[in-house]
Amino acid sequence: MTAAHKTQNILIFGATGLIGRHITNAILDNAASFAGRIAIFTSSNTLWTKSDEIDALKARGVEIIGGDITSADAVNEAYTGFDTVVSCVGRPVIQNQLLLIQLAERHPDVKRFFPSEYGTDIDYDASSASEKPHQQKLKVRAALARVSKLQYTYVVTGPYGDGDSVLYLAASGPENEARGTFDVKRKRAVLLGDGNGRISLTTMRDVGKLVVAALQHPEEARNRALRVNSFTATPKEILAEFERQTGGQPWSVAFTSLAQLEELEREAWAKSDPKAGGLTLRRIWTSGRTLYDARDNGLIGMEDGVETLESAVRQAIKVQTEVEDEE
Ligand SMILES: NC(=O)c1ccc[n+]([C@@H]2O[C@H](COP(=O)([O-])OP(=O)(O)OC[C@H]3O[C@@H](n4cnc5c(N)ncnc54)[C@H](OP(=O)(O)O)[C@@H]3O)[C@@H](O)[C@H]2O)c1
């Protein structure tokens, strides 16, 4: 087996997306440890619609490569000089990574590839293979299982422990609260399951730090899934922390049992509701499939230094309150 490749020059896809921003920011915060070039490959649409963000990245020394992710020529040219590719592309374009992998495997410069994972474990147990939201990512893993030169890492973080729209610590709004909510404005929670089932969450800031740690530990991260997280808590413990940080009074509370969640999920898939995939993921999380005997943080030097329930809830309150102020 060849030695693990030490990352120097990094090319990021999807850098301005929800999680891509955090990953790119963390890479830039640690740029000195890579001692090479950092670039993003992005669409002309993003160059146009997010020009301020692109300018801010340029100001931090990032090279900007505009192009079409489906063009083999554009991607091949972009790969030149980069040994590590970090993909953070969104769900609609997960399958486009099949081309990125094929080209990376053949390109003389590219040695490491991080596909867009950063979420639910798509290989938790036998049931994972048939879960609808996992299908595209499973194809990407199958493609990486066939490469011979390329080294790869799947950073598996579970659900995000943040208060931004649709994430686990978000306010869902009265009409959608059955999917689970921690609504700071209304002091209202709907807990999933019986409220006592543990769930492991990772804040988006920690996803960025954990990807950097994986980049910095090529031997430990090589050709495997890293199952990492920030903290583990029950929905009732999360609620208690929200109550403590919002004045100590009890919130109004309801529950969506696992059976009710399954029913909502079935109905959503039956009518092709775009929320169906999210409900499937919440059912998977609520049935304990974010839990492990041991997490992999320690392998990449991140047993400590990740966020706690307290800091995640503090940030979620801030995010929800800022949204409230903008309304
Ligand atoms: N654990 C969780 O709770 C959680 C939550 C959300 C997402 N995730 C995971 O995180 C990863 C990234 O998701 P995200 O939500 O951060 O992605 P996103 O913001 O939807 O998109 C990221 C980037 O992908 C490209 N892209 C997205 N949709 C596209 C389209 N229709 N056509 C062309 N390009 C498109 C764009 O890059 P350019 O503009 O540069 O072309 C975009 O900035 C996914 O694997 C997702 O499953 C996990």
The ligand as a MOL file (V3000), in Angstrom:
LIG
                    3D

  0  0  0     0  0            999 V3000
M  V30 BEGIN CTAB
M  V30 COUNTS 48 52 0 0 0
M  V30 BEGIN ATOM
M  V30 1 N -26.0940 16.8040 8.5430 0
M  V30 2 C -27.0220 17.6550 8.1810 0
M  V30 3 O -27.9020 18.0200 8.9730 0
M  V30 4 C -26.9500 18.2370 6.7840 0
M  V30 5 C -27.7380 19.3360 6.4550 0
M  V30 6 C -27.6020 19.8750 5.1790 0
M  V30 7 C -26.7080 19.3200 4.2600 0
M  V30 8 N -25.9670 18.2340 4.6230 0 CHG=1
M  V30 9 C -25.0240 17.6240 3.6560 0
M  V30 10 O -24.0120 18.5660 3.3370 0
M  V30 11 C -23.6300 18.4260 1.9690 0
M  V30 12 C -23.7360 19.7870 1.2700 0
M  V30 13 O -25.0810 20.2290 1.3610 0
M  V30 14 P -25.4400 21.7940 1.4450 0
M  V30 15 O -26.8340 21.8800 1.9630 0
M  V30 16 O -24.3390 22.5130 2.1140 0 CHG=-1
M  V30 17 O -25.4410 22.1490 -0.1070 0
M  V30 18 P -26.0490 23.4390 -0.8290 0
M  V30 19 O -25.8540 24.6370 0.0160 0
M  V30 20 O -27.4440 23.1300 -1.2850 0
M  V30 21 O -25.1580 23.4770 -2.1400 0
M  V30 22 C -23.7440 23.5080 -2.0760 0
M  V30 23 C -23.1760 23.8320 -3.4380 0
M  V30 24 O -23.4680 22.7880 -4.3700 0
M  V30 25 C -23.6370 23.3510 -5.6740 0
M  V30 26 N -25.0320 23.1010 -6.1020 0
M  V30 27 C -26.0960 22.8910 -5.2980 0
M  V30 28 N -27.2140 22.6930 -6.0120 0
M  V30 29 C -26.8580 22.7610 -7.2960 0
M  V30 30 C -27.5560 22.6170 -8.5150 0
M  V30 31 N -28.8630 22.3450 -8.5640 0
M  V30 32 N -26.8420 22.7540 -9.6610 0
M  V30 33 C -25.5130 23.0240 -9.6330 0
M  V30 34 N -24.7970 23.1620 -8.4930 0
M  V30 35 C -25.4550 23.0350 -7.3550 0
M  V30 36 C -23.3990 24.8540 -5.5450 0
M  V30 37 O -22.0160 25.0850 -5.7570 0
M  V30 38 P -21.4670 26.1730 -6.8020 0
M  V30 39 O -22.3320 27.3600 -6.7210 0
M  V30 40 O -20.0810 26.4240 -6.3660 0
M  V30 41 O -21.5680 25.5190 -8.1310 0
M  V30 42 C -23.7490 25.0740 -4.0820 0
M  V30 43 O -23.1590 26.2240 -3.5170 0
M  V30 44 C -24.5380 17.3590 1.3490 0
M  V30 45 O -23.8330 16.1410 1.2910 0
M  V30 46 C -25.6950 17.2720 2.3230 0
M  V30 47 O -26.2900 15.9980 2.3710 0
M  V30 48 C -26.0510 17.7010 5.8640 0
M  V30 END ATOM
M  V30 BEGIN BOND
M  V30 1 1 1 2
M  V30 2 2 2 3
M  V30 3 1 2 4
M  V30 4 1 4 5
M  V30 5 2 4 48
M  V30 6 2 5 6
M  V30 7 1 6 7
M  V30 8 2 7 8
M  V30 9 1 8 9
M  V30 10 1 8 48
M  V30 11 1 9 10
M  V30 12 1 9 46
M  V30 13 1 10 11
M  V30 14 1 11 12
M  V30 15 1 11 44
M  V30 16 1 12 13
M  V30 17 1 13 14
M  V30 18 2 14 15
M  V30 19 1 14 16
M  V30 20 1 14 17
M  V30 21 1 17 18
M  V30 22 2 18 19
M  V30 23 1 18 20
M  V30 24 1 18 21
M  V30 25 1 21 22
M  V30 26 1 22 23
M  V30 27 1 23 24
M  V30 28 1 23 42
M  V30 29 1 24 25
M  V30 30 1 25 26
M  V30 31 1 25 36
M  V30 32 1 26 27
M  V30 33 1 26 35
M  V30 34 2 27 28
M  V30 35 1 28 29
M  V30 36 1 29 30
M  V30 37 2 29 35
M  V30 38 1 30 31
M  V30 39 2 30 32
M  V30 40 1 32 33
M  V30 41 2 33 34
M  V30 42 1 34 35
M  V30 43 1 36 37
M  V30 44 1 36 42
M  V30 45 1 37 38
M  V30 46 2 38 39
M  V30 47 1 38 40
M  V30 48 1 38 41
M  V30 49 1 42 43
M  V30 50 1 44 45
M  V30 51 1 44 46
M  V30 52 1 46 47
M  V30 END BOND
M  V30 END CTAB
M  END
